[in-house]
Amino acid sequence: MKTLHELYHEITASEELKAAFVEAAKSGKAMDFLKDHGCEVTEEELKAFLSAKNSGEISDEELDNVAGGCDEDPGPAIALSIVSVGIMCVKIAIDTAMDPSHCC
């Protein structure tokens, strides 16, 4: 038997399950959906769980999943950003030299 927390993670990881849960909730069959997916809880437990999720706060586990950024080497991205800014500056300088009315 799955916990509500476990099923929640499965639903949020799958666009198909998200759509199915939303449809079940809209049609008043959320409890049937949960039961069909191996999670038996009371309606009060479901309401409390969803209320906590909608409070705007996230759990430590959810925070760990998004915190920390990227494991890849940021060097190439930084270099590309610097080159892009340089190109933009050159373009502005050329535009201004060609037509001074473009000046900020």
C-alpha positions as CSV (number, residue, x, y, z in Angstrom):
1,M,0.0,0.0,0.0
2,K,1.4,3.4,-1.0
3,T,1.3,6.4,1.2
4,L,-0.3,9.6,0.0
5,H,3.2,11.2,-0.1
6,E,4.6,8.4,-2.3
7,L,1.6,8.6,-4.7
8,Y,1.9,12.4,-4.8
9,H,5.5,12.1,-6.0
10,E,4.5,9.6,-8.7
11,I,1.7,12.0,-9.9
12,T,4.0,15.0,-10.0
13,A,6.6,13.1,-12.0
14,S,4.1,12.0,-14.7
15,E,2.1,14.3,-16.9
16,E,-0.2,11.4,-17.7
17,L,-0.9,10.8,-14.0
18,K,-1.3,14.5,-13.3
19,A,-3.9,14.8,-16.0
20,A,-5.7,11.7,-14.8
21,F,-5.8,13.0,-11.2
22,V,-7.1,16.4,-12.2
23,E,-9.8,14.8,-14.3
24,A,-10.7,12.5,-11.4
25,A,-10.8,15.4,-9.0
26,K,-13.0,17.5,-11.3
27,S,-15.5,14.7,-11.6
28,G,-15.5,14.0,-7.8
29,K,-13.7,10.7,-8.1
30,A,-10.3,11.7,-6.5
31,M,-10.8,9.0,-3.8
32,D,-11.4,6.3,-6.4
33,F,-8.3,7.5,-8.2
34,L,-6.2,7.2,-5.1
35,K,-7.6,3.7,-4.3
36,D,-7.1,2.5,-7.9
37,H,-3.4,3.6,-7.5
38,G,-2.8,1.7,-4.3
39,C,-3.4,4.5,-1.8
40,E,-6.2,4.3,0.8
41,V,-6.7,7.4,2.8
42,T,-9.7,9.3,4.2
43,E,-11.1,12.3,2.5
44,E,-10.0,14.4,5.5
45,E,-6.4,13.1,5.1
46,L,-6.5,14.0,1.4
47,K,-7.9,17.5,2.1
48,A,-5.2,18.1,4.8
49,F,-2.4,16.9,2.6
50,L,-3.5,19.0,-0.4
51,S,-4.1,22.0,1.9
52,A,-0.5,21.7,3.2
53,K,0.8,21.4,-0.4
54,N,-1.1,24.5,-1.4
55,S,0.2,26.6,1.6
56,G,3.1,27.8,-0.5
57,E,5.6,26.0,1.7
58,I,7.7,23.1,0.5
59,S,9.2,20.2,2.4
60,D,12.9,19.7,3.0
61,E,12.9,16.9,0.5
62,E,11.3,19.0,-2.2
63,L,13.8,21.8,-1.4
64,D,16.7,19.4,-1.7
65,N,15.4,18.3,-5.2
66,V,15.6,21.9,-6.5
67,A,18.4,23.4,-4.5
68,G,22.0,23.4,-5.6
69,G,21.7,24.2,-9.2
70,C,23.6,22.3,-11.9
71,D,26.4,19.7,-11.5
72,E,27.8,20.6,-14.9
73,D,30.8,22.8,-15.3
74,P,29.5,26.4,-15.6
75,G,32.6,27.6,-17.5
76,P,31.2,27.3,-21.1
77,A,27.9,29.0,-20.1
78,I,29.7,31.9,-18.4
79,A,32.0,32.3,-21.4
80,L,29.0,32.3,-23.8
81,S,27.2,34.9,-21.7
82,I,30.3,37.2,-21.7
83,V,30.7,36.9,-25.4
84,S,27.0,37.6,-26.0
85,V,27.1,40.7,-23.9
86,G,30.3,41.8,-25.8
87,I,28.6,41.3,-29.1
88,M,25.5,43.3,-27.9
89,C,27.8,46.2,-26.8
90,V,29.5,46.2,-30.2
91,K,26.2,46.3,-32.0
92,I,24.9,49.2,-29.9
93,A,28.2,51.1,-30.5
94,I,28.0,50.6,-34.2
95,D,24.3,51.5,-34.3
96,T,25.0,54.7,-32.3
97,A,28.0,55.6,-34.5
98,M,25.9,55.2,-37.7
99,D,22.9,57.1,-36.3
100,P,23.4,59.1,-33.2
101,S,19.6,59.4,-32.6
102,H,19.8,55.7,-31.4
103,C,21.8,56.8,-28.4
104,C,20.2,56.2,-25.1
